[in-house]
Amino acid sequence: MKNTPVDYKIAKEVIKSYGLKDFGKATIREVVAISSQLEEQTNTEFIHMEMGVPGLKPAKTGIDAEIEALKNGVASIYPNINGITEIKSEASRFIKAFINIDINPECCVPVTGSMQGTYASFLTCGQCYSHKNTILFIDPGFPVQKQQITVMGYNYESFDVYKFRGNQLGNKLEEYLSKGNITAMIYSNPNNPAWFCLTENELRIIGELANKYDVIVIEDLAYFAMDFRKDLSKPFEPPFQPTVAHYTNNYILQISASKAFSYAGQRIGITAISNTLYQRSYPGLTTRYGGGTFGTVYIHRVLYALSSGTSHSAQYALAAMFKAASDGTYDFISEVKEYEKRAKRIKKIFLNYGFKIVYDHDLDDPIADGFYFTISYPGMTGSELMEKLIFYGISAISLGTTGSDQEGLRACTSFIKDHQYNLLEERLKIFNENHKFHIQ
């Protein structure tokens, strides 16, 4: 391969050392490790697009509140497993302000990021009935969530929703739910990695079928209110973040501080369980634990066993950020719109050098610009493209690991630095020349 910015021989040796049968199936962390190792060994700067890590400064409101809490001595005290009063009340108010649904403070539970929130949700959902231990993924989705299912020994099924949008979604879901083994289904909205957004009609379909088949819906709102085609920034004013919660009481919301507030390092988020589901008892939970409701088992059995509570000081940080956002004194949406600007610029560069956007439409609308986008290159599988771009100092992950049926890569905009736009263009120009495709 000619003129590759990263030494071809060294790159091949490093990739080989990881013992991966198919490089395209490498986990996000493995891709980070390989690209970081090559960066060090070859002294070549990488353009990291593999990991969805916030690339903006954390909210000052959160930092100030956490520092104050630490000064007041909370580091020496175990937090209440239910969560401090402030975070529960402010989470409930934030949900009302930006989603327009009512969830009692009691049902808003702090977790060490949505990763723990989904793990605990999967685990609890899979214990509700003895005959239901399968999670349905409305894909594409976050690859690590399937790893969580594997770790706990549950089963999962999945389908790529791209060809089943709109009214077609109902028939596709019926195929799976009618079997009677699905305990919960999960999706992200906006979607990771494709960045499409489920519509009110699609959410209604999901909610109605959840009611019909007694299935719990786990709605992953990691990219809360980041559909920048709408102004979702005004508290207590429409439009609101769309949610399945308008159509079923069988729901759990995962709300993370990582992306919306750029507070990923402190591992803090909220699992919001519907008032009805929180108070509901299930035969499987009664048999296993001797009693309790879904909500109390989630907190006092599952979360307690996992971590014995969530970082005390970080709870104060998130409570303060929720309050400022709901008060209208902190416009978190205007800050994260930086990702929209980056995506527009980066996508244009890829398109100029022969690449295509894989998930390019959201039903009849062009896909939004945001935290992620998806790319392909003519004549290459996702695995091939992923490995070849490594030689050009560009790292991303294969769509195959997200449950997508499409060939291509997920690229994240968060780590792009100002000087790297020109660097990306230089490298993609060489890539395009080396692979014999030309700009139309």
PADO-872586 format. One record per residue (C-alpha): residue in three letters; x, y, z. Coordinates in steps of 0.05 Angstrom, whole numbers, padded with zeros to 5 digits, always signed. Each point is the difference from the previous one (the first is absolute). Layout:
REM PADO-872586
ALAXYZ;...
END
This chain:
REM PADO-872586
MET+00000+00000+00000;LYS+00030+00067-00022;ASN+00015+00061+00042;THR-00041-00019+00060;PRO+00010+00050+00058;VAL+00008-00058+00049;ASP+00056-00050-00014;TYR-00036-00059-00034;LYS+00045-00054+00028;ILE-00004+00024+00072;ALA-00075+00008-00005;LYS-00009-00071-00025;GLU+00044-00027+00056;VAL-00038+00038+00054;ILE-00068-00022-00026;LYS+00024-00072-00005;SER+00025+00002+00072;TYR-00071+00008+00025;GLY-00020-00068-00028;LEU-00064+00024-00032;LYS-00029-00048-00051;ASP-00041+00056-00030;PHE+00025+00071+00012;GLY-00070+00026-00015;LYS-00026-00035+00063;ALA+00050+00035+00046;THR-00032+00034+00059;ILE+00003+00076+00007;ARG+00052-00007+00055;GLU+00043-00046-00043;VAL-00001+00050-00057;VAL+00019+00055+00049;ALA+00057-00043+00026;ILE+00026-00016-00070;SER-00004+00071-00026;SER+00033+00028+00064;GLN+00056-00051-00004;LEU+00013+00017-00073;GLU-00002+00074+00015;GLU+00055-00011+00051;GLN+00043-00049-00039;THR-00002+00038-00066;ASN-00004+00071+00029;THR-00059+00013-00047;GLU-00060+00040+00023;PHE-00065-00039-00006;ILE-00069+00028-00015;HIS-00040-00037+00052;MET-00072-00012-00021;GLU-00010-00067+00034;MET-00023+00017+00070;GLY-00060+00042+00020;VAL+00036+00043+00052;PRO-00024+00072+00010;GLY+00048+00050-00030;LEU-00026+00062+00035;LYS+00014+00031+00068;PRO-00043-00027+00057;ALA-00055+00045+00026;LYS+00028+00050+00051;THR-00065-00004+00039;GLY+00013-00073+00014;ILE+00073+00009+00017;ASP-00015+00056+00050;ALA-00055-00040+00034;GLU+00044-00062+00005;ILE+00059+00039+00029;GLU-00046+00031+00051;ALA-00027-00069+00019;LEU+00070-00027+00009;LYS+00019+00059+00043;ASN-00060-00015+00043;GLY+00027-00070+00013;VAL-00045-00046-00041;ALA+00060-00041-00023;SER+00002-00033+00068;ILE-00073-00021+00001;TYR-00035-00055-00039;PRO-00055+00029-00042;ASN-00071-00024+00010;ILE-00010-00058-00049;ASN-00065+00034-00023;GLY+00037+00064-00017;ILE+00004+00067+00035;THR-00064+00040+00006;GLU+00025+00056-00045;ILE+00016-00044-00060;LYS-00065-00038+00004;SER-00043+00063+00003;GLU+00040+00037-00054;ALA+00000-00061-00046;SER-00076-00004+00005;ARG-00005+00074-00015;PHE+00050-00004-00058;ILE-00040-00057-00031;LYS-00063+00041+00004;ALA+00035+00062-00029;PHE+00031-00034-00060;ILE-00041-00064-00013;ASN-00067+00023+00028;ILE-00016-00062+00040;ASP-00011-00008+00074;ILE+00046-00048+00038;ASN+00001+00003+00075;PRO+00067+00017+00033;GLU-00003-00068+00034;CYS+00005-00033-00069;CYS+00062+00040-00022;VAL+00061-00040+00020;PRO+00073+00023-00007;VAL+00046-00050-00034;THR+00074+00000-00018;GLY-00016+00020-00071;SER-00050-00031-00049;MET+00047-00060-00007;GLN-00018-00021+00071;GLY-00071+00023-00010;THR-00011-00046-00060;TYR+00037-00058+00033;ALA-00044+00003+00061;SER-00062+00009-00043;PHE+00016-00061-00043;LEU+00015-00041+00062;THR-00065+00019+00036;CYS-00044-00007-00062;GLY+00028-00070-00013;GLN-00021-00023+00069;CYS-00073+00023-00003;TYR-00026-00065-00032;SER+00032-00069-00002;HIS-00018-00008-00074;LYS+00027+00067-00023;ASN+00075+00012-00002;THR+00010+00029-00070;ILE+00014+00073-00015;LEU-00020+00028-00068;PHE+00046+00052-00031;ILE-00030+00049-00049;ASP+00066+00009-00037;PRO+00049+00029-00017;GLY+00021+00014+00070;PHE+00056+00006+00052;PRO+00043-00063-00007;VAL+00017-00005+00074;GLN-00072-00011+00019;LYS+00001-00068-00034;GLN+00064-00015+00037;GLN-00038+00014+00064;ILE-00053-00051-00020;THR+00055-00051-00014;VAL+00033+00013+00067;MET-00064-00013+00039;GLY-00017-00062-00041;TYR-00065+00025-00030;ASN-00022-00007-00072;TYR-00012+00055-00050;GLU-00031+00008-00068;SER+00008+00060-00046;PHE-00018+00030-00067;ASP+00024+00060-00041;VAL-00058+00048+00002;TYR+00023+00039-00061;LYS-00045-00039-00048;PHE-00058-00002+00049;ARG-00014+00072+00015;GLY-00069+00030+00006;ASN-00060-00046+00000;GLN+00044-00059-00020;LEU+00030+00001+00069;GLY-00063-00030+00031;ASN+00001-00063-00042;LYS+00074-00011+00012;LEU-00008+00007+00075;GLU-00059-00048+00000;GLU+00045-00053-00030;TYR+00044+00002+00062;LEU-00049+00018+00056;SER-00052-00052-00020;LYS+00049-00055+00019;GLY-00011+00016+00074;ASN+00073-00002+00021;ILE+00017+00074-00004;THR+00003+00034+00068;ALA+00025+00068-00023;MET+00020+00039-00062;ILE+00051+00056-00007;TYR+00017+00054-00049;SER+00037+00067+00001;ASN-00033+00065-00023;PRO+00036+00036-00032;ASN+00030-00064-00026;ASN+00071-00022+00014;PRO+00032-00010-00052;ALA-00047+00021-00057;TRP-00027+00064+00031;PHE-00071-00009-00025;CYS-00056+00017+00047;LEU-00062-00042+00011;THR-00065+00038-00014;GLU-00061+00008+00044;ASN-00036-00051-00043;GLU+00057-00051+00009;LEU+00003+00013+00075;ARG-00076-00010+00004;ILE+00008-00067-00036;ILE+00054-00022+00049;GLY-00041+00023+00060;GLU-00064-00034-00023;LEU+00035-00066-00014;ALA+00036+00004+00068;ASN-00069+00003+00031;LYS-00027-00057-00043;TYR+00057-00047+00016;ASP+00018+00025+00070;VAL+00070+00019-00020;ILE+00043+00054+00034;VAL+00029+00054-00046;ILE+00069+00026+00018;GLU+00009+00067-00034;ASP+00073+00021-00003;LEU+00003+00076-00002;ALA+00076+00005+00002;TYR-00004+00056-00052;PHE-00055+00037+00035;ALA-00035+00053-00042;MET+00056-00001-00052;ASP-00045-00003-00062;PHE+00023+00069-00021;ARG-00053+00005-00055;LYS-00048+00022+00056;ASP+00010+00050+00056;LEU-00006-00044+00061;SER+00036+00049+00045;LYS-00058+00037+00034;PRO-00021-00030+00067;PHE-00075-00012+00009;GLU-00013+00021-00073;PRO-00013-00043-00061;PRO+00029-00033-00039;PHE+00025-00051+00050;GLN+00047-00059-00004;PRO-00043-00055-00032;THR-00013-00061+00044;VAL-00037-00066+00003;ALA-00025+00021+00069;HIS-00061+00033-00032;TYR-00024-00067-00024;THR+00016-00051+00054;ASN+00014-00005+00074;ASN+00048-00057-00011;TYR+00062+00043-00009;ILE+00068+00017+00028;LEU+00038+00062-00022;GLN+00075+00004+00002;ILE+00023+00073+00005;SER+00075+00011+00001;ALA+00042+00060+00019;SER+00057-00024-00045;LYS-00020+00032-00066;ALA-00053+00052+00015;PHE+00041+00032+00056;SER+00069-00025-00022;TYR+00008-00032+00069;ALA+00022-00070-00021;GLY+00059-00006+00046;GLN-00041+00000+00064;ARG-00045-00058-00023;ILE-00067+00028+00019;GLY-00069-00009-00030;ILE-00072-00013+00018;THR-00044-00061-00010;ALA-00071+00025+00000;ILE-00051-00056+00009;SER-00073+00015-00015;ASN-00043+00010+00062;THR-00042-00061-00018;LEU+00059-00046-00015;TYR+00037+00022+00063;GLN-00059-00024+00044;ARG-00014-00063-00039;SER+00014-00070+00028;TYR+00022-00058-00044;PRO-00003-00075+00016;GLY+00073-00011-00018;LEU+00024+00056+00046;THR-00044-00025+00057;THR+00027-00071-00007;ARG+00072+00023-00003;TYR+00000+00054+00053;GLY-00060-00017+00043;GLY-00038+00063-00020;GLY+00011+00071-00022;THR-00022+00041-00060;PHE+00038+00010-00064;GLY+00027+00067+00026;THR+00021-00025+00068;VAL+00033-00062-00028;TYR+00036+00043-00052;ILE+00028+00045+00055;HIS+00007-00042+00063;ARG+00020-00067-00031;VAL+00032+00012-00068;LEU+00033+00069+00006;TYR+00021-00015+00072;ALA+00035-00064-00024;LEU+00033+00037-00058;SER+00028+00062+00033;SER-00032+00016+00068;GLY-00019+00068-00027;THR+00022+00053-00049;SER+00056+00051+00012;HIS-00025+00047+00054;SER+00031+00064-00026;ALA-00020-00014-00073;GLN-00072-00004+00022;TYR+00004+00072+00024;ALA+00032+00019-00067;LEU-00056-00030-00041;ALA-00054+00028+00045;ALA+00029+00070-00011;MET+00004-00009-00075;PHE-00072-00026-00003;LYS-00023+00059+00042;ALA+00036+00052-00043;ALA-00027-00031-00064;SER-00071-00001+00027;ASP+00006+00071+00026;GLY+00022+00023-00069;THR+00066+00028+00025;TYR+00042-00055-00034;ASP-00013-00013-00074;PHE+00035-00067-00007;ILE-00026-00010-00071;SER+00036+00062-00028;GLU+00065-00028+00026;VAL-00006-00070-00030;LYS-00022+00028-00067;GLU+00075+00004-00013;TYR-00006-00073-00021;GLU-00048+00020-00055;LYS+00050+00049-00028;ARG+00056-00052+00002;ALA-00043-00053-00034;LYS-00018+00045-00058;ARG+00072+00017-00013;ILE+00028-00071+00008;LYS-00055-00033-00042;LYS+00015+00049-00057;ILE+00073-00020+00000;PHE-00017-00075-00003;LEU-00050+00011-00056;ASN+00051+00040-00040;TYR+00046-00060-00001;GLY-00046-00055-00024;PHE-00034-00021+00065;LYS-00075-00007+00010;ILE-00045+00011+00060;VAL-00031-00067+00017;TYR-00060+00021+00041;ASP-00013+00063-00040;HIS-00074+00010+00011;ASP-00047+00001+00060;LEU-00063-00024-00035;ASP-00012+00055-00052;ASP+00047+00051+00032;PRO+00075+00005-00008;ILE+00036-00028+00061;ALA+00017+00051+00054;ASP+00070+00022+00015;GLY+00024-00017+00070;PHE+00044-00043+00043;TYR+00006-00059-00049;PHE-00006-00014-00074;THR+00011-00061-00043;ILE+00046-00009-00061;SER+00015-00051-00053;TYR+00048-00005-00059;PRO-00015-00033-00067;GLY+00022-00072-00006;MET+00019-00009+00074;THR-00033-00035+00058;GLY-00002+00035+00066;SER+00055-00044+00027;GLU+00046+00014-00059;LEU-00012+00075+00004;MET+00012+00001+00074;GLU+00067-00034-00006;LYS+00023+00040-00061;LEU-00015+00067+00033;ILE+00046-00019+00058;PHE+00058+00005-00049;TYR-00021+00072-00012;GLY-00004+00017+00074;ILE-00076+00000+00002;SER-00036-00045+00049;ALA-00074-00017+00002;ILE-00042-00062+00015;SER-00037-00047-00047;LEU-00075+00004-00005;GLY-00001-00075+00005;THR+00013+00006+00075;THR-00061+00044+00009;GLY-00051-00050-00027;SER-00004+00035-00067;ASP-00011-00039-00064;GLN+00036+00054-00039;GLU+00073+00001-00020;GLY+00038+00059+00027;LEU+00027+00035+00061;ARG-00025+00042+00058;ALA+00039+00065+00007;CYS-00004+00045+00060;THR+00010+00076-00004;SER+00018+00013+00072;PHE+00076-00006-00001;ILE+00013+00040-00064;LYS+00048+00058+00013;ASP+00001+00064-00040;HIS+00065-00016-00035;GLN-00023-00070-00020;TYR-00050+00020-00054;ASN+00058+00015-00048;LEU+00036-00063+00024;LEU-00062-00042-00014;GLU-00006+00029-00069;GLU+00074-00014-00016;ARG-00006-00072+00022;LEU-00066-00015-00035;LYS+00028+00029-00064;ILE+00058-00051+00003;PHE-00049-00055+00019;ASN-00044+00015-00059;GLU+00059+00002-00048;ASN+00027-00066+00026;HIS-00066-00035-00008;LYS-00014+00022-00071;PHE-00066+00035+00012;HIS-00010+00071-00024;ILE-00045+00057+00019;GLN-00060+00002-00046;
END
